[in-house]
Amino acid sequence: MKQVWQRSSKDMTAMPPPRHRGAAKKPMWIIVLLSLVCVALMGAYVYPPQRYSACYFFASSVCTPFKDWLPNVARERTDEEIVSSVVIRDLLSMPMPVSKNPKIAFMFLTPGSIPFEKLWEKFLQGHDGRYSIYIHASREKPVHSSSLFVGREIHSEKVVWGRISMVDAERRLLANALEDVDNQFFVLLSDSCVPLHTFDYIYNYLMGTNVSFIDCFLDPGPHGTGRYSTEMLPEIEQRNFRKGAQWFAITRRHALLILADNLYYNKFKLYCKPAEGRNCIADEHYLPTLFNLGFNLQMVDPGGIANWSVTHVDWSEGKWHPRSYRAADVTYELLKNITSVNENFHITSDDKKVATLTPCMWNGTKRPCYLFARKFYPEALNNLLKLFSSYTSA
């Protein structure tokens, strides 16, 4: 080493460094390769394929930096989207037939018999001509305890929990109920549902607004957008995917919209299935997502939807199924507590468990959220009959 440093500067400059073949060209190839990758990413983002977004092909970690600075160019809509948007726009803007005798359609989605028919009979007593009853019994023909429910069954098909057959049953109920032009509001109920107020209160609550009550919220957790599949692209993007309770109360206009939809329904039919990949539950996501999509409802449908269900369900136990009420649980205090709730509660399924309380607003006024409740065991019938007039009086 000492000998090297003792050499003169002349000697140092006189000896050129050794050259390796291709050494000067190697960096150029790297630059060209990186340039091609960048161009490909930009092209895929600006001109996405018809069925998939650019980030379906590339890892999200690769796409994310480009999203921050690439121009936000709107993609071209598919033919199916254009057809769907035209149908939806016209449905939402067309005048509905005027009914001289508007009715509520109570639609029961049940495996068989309805154990609370006597309670519903008490609730409906004296209100003939102001309601209709429809029963979708998916497993066995119901045995009735009230004459009001006799002959109310519609053609029913087998229903499997979580699958699109549940949505099919809802659409089947709506189709049958829409045949009666006097049905103006459509309420989906289960065999374990009970009324929380008098008929007049519920009738005025629903008929006094042009809003549909469909539960809809953004859940970034595994039980929310974690169930989203990129197969739903391009029509349904992850940012539009929503979650909500199955039990709705909707206007005639929105009932027609649900039956008219084919595009988004087919996406859920094909790519939203339980126990397959993301364990998607169709009845928890289809309607919330449908009404959250780009229909621009506030322009053509000022009523829109309220982002809560008027049917109370207690998920506080954090299980796959909601809390169920046995006979001993059914007290005046329980029912009055449920009827007095005037804020809607949502909690995300991710690690953050973000809880959101939203006032239940009815025509600009804060009102009780719930008109019905579930899930009650058949053994609770006698207690409910005894307490009915007292807990529904206010």
C-alpha positions in Angstrom: 0.0 0.0 0.0 2.9 2.4 0.8 4.3 1.9 -2.7 1.0 2.9 -4.3 0.8 6.2 -2.4 4.4 7.0 -3.2 3.7 7.0 -7.0 3.7 10.3 -8.7 0.6 12.0 -9.9 1.9 11.5 -13.4 2.0 7.8 -12.9 -1.5 7.9 -11.5 -3.0 9.6 -14.5 -1.0 7.7 -17.0 -2.7 4.4 -16.1 -6.3 4.3 -17.3 -8.7 2.3 -15.2 -9.6 -1.2 -16.5 -12.8 -1.3 -18.7 -15.4 -4.0 -18.7 -17.4 -4.8 -21.7 -20.9 -3.3 -21.5 -20.3 -1.4 -18.3 -21.4 1.9 -19.8 -24.5 0.4 -21.3 -25.9 -1.3 -18.2 -27.4 1.9 -16.5 -29.1 2.8 -19.8 -31.0 -0.5 -19.9 -32.2 0.0 -16.3 -33.5 3.4 -17.2 -35.3 2.1 -20.2 -36.8 -0.7 -18.2 -38.1 1.6 -15.5 -39.4 4.0 -18.1 -41.5 1.2 -19.7 -42.9 0.2 -16.3 -43.9 3.8 -15.6 -45.5 4.2 -18.9 -47.4 0.9 -18.5 -48.7 2.0 -15.1 -49.8 5.4 -16.3 -51.5 3.9 -19.3 -53.4 1.3 -17.2 -54.5 4.0 -14.8 -55.6 6.6 -17.4 -57.2 4.0 -19.7 -58.3 1.1 -17.4 -59.6 -2.1 -19.0 -63.3 -2.6 -19.3 -63.6 -5.2 -16.6 -60.8 -4.4 -14.1 -59.1 -1.4 -12.7 -55.4 -0.9 -13.2 -54.6 -1.8 -9.6 -56.2 -5.2 -10.1 -53.2 -6.1 -12.3 -50.5 -4.4 -10.1 -50.0 -4.5 -6.4 -51.7 -1.7 -4.6 -48.3 -0.6 -3.1 -47.2 0.0 -6.7 -50.3 1.9 -7.8 -50.8 4.0 -4.7 -48.0 6.5 -5.4 -49.2 7.1 -8.9 -52.7 7.8 -7.8 -51.6 10.8 -6.0 -50.3 12.7 -9.0 -51.9 11.1 -12.1 -54.8 13.1 -13.6 -58.2 11.9 -12.5 -59.7 10.9 -15.8 -63.2 9.6 -15.7 -63.5 6.1 -17.2 -65.9 5.4 -20.0 -69.1 3.8 -18.8 -70.1 0.4 -20.0 -73.3 -0.1 -22.1 -75.0 -1.8 -19.1 -74.2 1.2 -16.9 -75.7 3.7 -19.4 -78.9 1.6 -19.7 -79.1 1.2 -15.9 -78.6 5.0 -15.3 -81.3 5.9 -17.8 -83.9 3.5 -16.3 -83.1 4.6 -12.8 -83.3 8.3 -13.7 -86.6 7.9 -15.3 -88.0 5.8 -12.5 -87.0 8.3 -9.9 -88.4 11.3 -11.8 -91.6 9.8 -13.2 -94.9 10.6 -11.3 -96.2 7.7 -9.2 -99.9 6.6 -9.5 -102.0 8.5 -7.0 -103.8 6.2 -4.5 -107.1 7.2 -2.9 -106.4 4.5 -0.2 -102.7 4.3 0.4 -101.6 1.1 2.3 -98.6 -0.3 4.0 -97.5 -3.7 2.6 -96.2 -5.9 5.5 -93.9 -8.5 3.8 -92.9 -11.4 6.0 -89.8 -13.3 5.0 -90.1 -16.6 7.0 -89.1 -20.2 6.9 -92.6 -21.3 7.9 -95.2 -20.3 10.4 -95.2 -16.8 12.1 -95.4 -17.3 15.9 -96.6 -13.7 16.5 -99.7 -13.7 14.3 -101.9 -13.0 17.3 -99.8 -10.0 18.3 -99.9 -8.7 14.7 -103.7 -9.2 14.7 -104.0 -7.1 17.8 -101.8 -4.4 16.1 -103.9 -4.5 12.9 -107.3 -4.7 14.4 -109.7 -1.9 13.2 -107.4 -0.8 10.3 -108.9 -2.8 7.4 -108.1 -1.3 4.1 -104.9 0.4 5.3 -102.5 -2.6 5.1 -101.7 -5.6 3.0 -99.9 -8.8 4.1 -97.6 -11.0 2.1 -95.8 -14.1 3.3 -92.7 -15.8 1.7 -92.4 -19.1 3.4 -89.2 -20.8 2.2 -89.3 -24.2 3.9 -92.8 -25.2 4.8 -96.4 -24.0 4.5 -97.3 -21.8 7.5 -99.9 -22.9 10.0 -101.9 -19.8 10.9 -103.3 -18.7 14.3 -105.0 -15.6 12.9 -107.5 -15.4 10.0 -105.7 -12.2 8.8 -102.8 -14.3 7.6 -104.8 -17.0 5.9 -104.3 -17.1 2.1 -101.5 -14.4 2.2 -98.7 -16.7 1.0 -97.0 -16.0 -2.3 -95.1 -18.4 -4.5 -91.9 -19.1 -2.5 -88.6 -20.6 -3.3 -85.8 -22.1 -1.1 -83.7 -19.5 0.8 -80.2 -20.0 1.9 -78.8 -17.7 4.5 -76.3 -15.1 3.2 -76.8 -16.1 -0.5 -78.5 -14.2 -3.3 -81.6 -16.3 -2.8 -82.3 -14.1 0.2 -82.4 -11.1 -2.1 -84.4 -13.0 -4.6 -87.1 -13.6 -1.9 -87.1 -9.9 -1.1 -87.6 -9.0 -4.8 -90.3 -11.7 -5.1 -92.2 -10.1 -2.1 -91.9 -6.7 -3.7 -93.1 -7.8 -7.1 -96.2 -9.3 -5.5 -96.9 -6.3 -3.3 -96.4 -3.8 -6.2 -99.3 -5.4 -8.1 -101.6 -3.6 -5.8 -101.4 0.1 -6.8 -102.6 1.2 -3.3 -99.5 -0.2 -1.6 -97.3 2.9 -1.1 -94.9 1.7 1.5 -93.2 -1.7 1.8 -91.9 -3.1 5.0 -89.7 -6.3 5.2 -90.2 -8.3 8.4 -89.1 -11.6 9.7 -91.0 -14.2 11.7 -89.3 -12.9 14.9 -90.4 -9.3 14.4 -92.9 -7.4 16.6 -94.4 -3.9 16.3 -93.2 -1.3 18.8 -96.0 1.3 18.3 -99.7 1.5 17.5 -100.7 1.1 13.9 -101.7 4.8 13.5 -98.3 5.9 14.8 -96.4 3.6 12.3 -98.8 4.5 9.4 -98.3 8.2 10.0 -94.5 7.8 10.5 -94.1 6.1 7.1 -96.7 7.8 5.0 -95.7 11.2 6.3 -92.3 11.1 4.6 -90.9 10.5 1.1 -87.8 8.9 2.5 -87.0 5.2 2.4 -85.4 3.6 5.5 -82.5 1.5 4.3 -79.5 0.9 6.6 -76.3 2.0 4.9 -72.9 2.8 6.3 -69.2 2.5 5.4 -67.4 -0.3 7.3 -63.7 -0.5 6.4 -63.3 -3.7 8.4 -63.3 -7.4 7.4 -67.1 -7.6 7.7 -67.5 -4.5 5.5 -65.3 -3.6 2.6 -63.2 -6.6 3.4 -66.0 -8.6 1.7 -65.6 -6.6 -1.5 -64.4 -8.4 -4.6 -62.6 -6.7 -7.5 -64.6 -8.9 -9.8 -67.4 -6.3 -9.3 -65.4 -3.8 -11.3 -65.7 -1.6 -13.1 -69.4 -0.9 -12.2 -68.9 -1.3 -8.4 -65.8 0.2 -7.0 -64.6 -0.6 -3.4 -65.2 3.0 -2.3 -69.0 2.6 -3.1 -69.3 -0.8 -1.3 -71.6 -0.4 1.8 -73.1 -2.5 4.6 -76.4 -2.4 6.3 -79.2 -4.4 8.0 -81.4 -6.4 5.8 -84.7 -5.1 7.1 -86.0 -2.1 5.1 -89.1 0.1 4.8 -89.2 1.7 1.4 -91.4 3.9 -0.8 -93.1 2.6 -4.0 -90.6 4.4 -6.2 -87.6 2.7 -4.6 -89.4 -0.6 -4.6 -89.7 -0.3 -8.4 -86.0 0.7 -8.6 -84.9 -2.5 -6.9 -87.0 -4.6 -9.3 -85.6 -2.7 -12.3 -82.0 -3.2 -11.4 -80.3 -6.0 -13.2 -76.7 -4.8 -13.6 -75.8 -4.4 -10.0 -77.9 -7.4 -8.9 -76.0 -9.7 -11.2 -72.7 -8.5 -9.8 -73.8 -9.6 -6.4 -75.3 -12.8 -7.7 -72.0 -13.7 -9.2 -69.4 -12.4 -6.8 -71.0 -12.0 -3.4 -71.2 -15.4 -1.7 -70.7 -16.7 1.9 -67.8 -18.9 2.8 -66.1 -18.3 -0.5 -63.0 -16.1 -0.3 -64.3 -12.9 1.4 -67.4 -14.5 2.9 -69.7 -11.9 1.3 -73.3 -11.8 2.6 -75.6 -10.6 -0.2 -78.5 -9.3 1.8 -76.2 -7.2 4.0 -74.6 -5.4 1.1 -76.7 -5.4 -2.0 -79.3 -2.7 -1.2 -76.9 -0.4 0.8 -74.5 -0.5 -2.1 -77.2 -0.1 -4.8 -78.5 3.1 -3.2 -75.0 4.4 -2.5 -73.9 4.1 -6.1 -73.7 7.0 -8.6 -77.4 7.6 -9.1 -77.0 11.2 -8.0 -80.1 10.7 -5.9 -80.0 14.1 -4.4 -80.7 15.7 -7.7 -83.4 13.4 -9.1 -84.7 12.0 -5.9 -84.5 14.6 -3.0 -86.1 12.2 -0.5 -83.4 9.6 -0.9 -82.8 7.2 1.9 -82.3 7.5 5.7 -79.2 5.6 6.6 -80.9 3.4 9.2 -83.5 0.7 9.5 -86.7 1.2 11.4 -86.4 -2.4 12.7 -84.3 -2.6 15.9 -81.7 -5.4 16.1 -79.3 -5.7 19.0 -75.7 -6.6 17.8 -74.1 -5.5 21.1 -73.0 -9.0 21.9 -70.6 -9.0 19.0 -71.6 -12.4 17.7 -72.6 -13.7 14.2 -76.3 -13.5 15.2 -78.1 -10.6 17.1 -79.3 -10.9 20.7 -82.5 -12.9 21.0 -85.2 -12.2 23.6 -86.8 -15.0 25.6 -90.0 -14.6 27.7 -88.1 -13.6 30.8 -86.4 -10.8 28.9 -89.6 -9.2 27.6 -90.5 -6.5 30.1 -92.1 -3.1 29.9 -88.7 -1.5 30.6 -87.0 -3.3 27.7 -89.7 -2.3 25.2 -89.9 1.3 26.3 -86.1 1.5 26.1 -86.1 0.3 22.5 -89.0 2.7 21.5 -87.2 5.7 23.1 -84.0 5.3 21.1 -83.6 8.3 18.8 -80.0 7.8 17.6 -78.7 5.3 15.2 -75.6 3.3 16.2 -73.0 1.8 13.9 -69.6 0.3 14.7 -66.9 -0.7 12.3 -65.5 -4.3 12.2 -61.9 -3.4 12.0 -59.4 -3.2 14.9 -60.3 0.5 15.6 -64.0 -0.4 16.3 -65.1 3.2 15.5 -68.6 3.8 16.8 -70.9 6.4 15.3 -74.1 7.8 16.8 -76.3 9.6 14.3 -79.6 11.3 15.2 -82.7 9.8 13.6 -84.2 12.7 11.7 -87.8 12.5 10.4 -88.6 15.5 8.1 -86.0 17.6 9.9 -87.1 16.6 13.4 -85.4 14.2 15.7 -87.7 11.2 16.3 -87.5 7.6 17.7 -85.6 5.4 15.3 -87.5 2.1 15.5 -91.0 1.0 14.6 -90.4 -2.7 14.9 -87.9 -5.0 16.7 -86.5 -8.5 16.5 -85.3 -11.1 17.5 -88.0 -12.6 19.8 -88.5 -16.2 20.7 -92.0 -17.7 20.2 -92.2 -18.2 24.0 -92.3 -14.4 24.4 -95.8 -14.1 22.8 -97.9 -14.0 25.9 -95.8 -11.3 27.6 -95.9 -9.2 24.4 -99.7 -9.5 24.2 -100.0 -8.4 27.9 -97.7 -5.5 27.5 -98.7 -4.4 24.0 -101.2 -1.6 24.8 -98.9 -0.1 27.5 -95.6 0.0 25.6 -97.2 1.3 22.4 -99.3 4.0 24.1 -96.8 6.8 23.9 
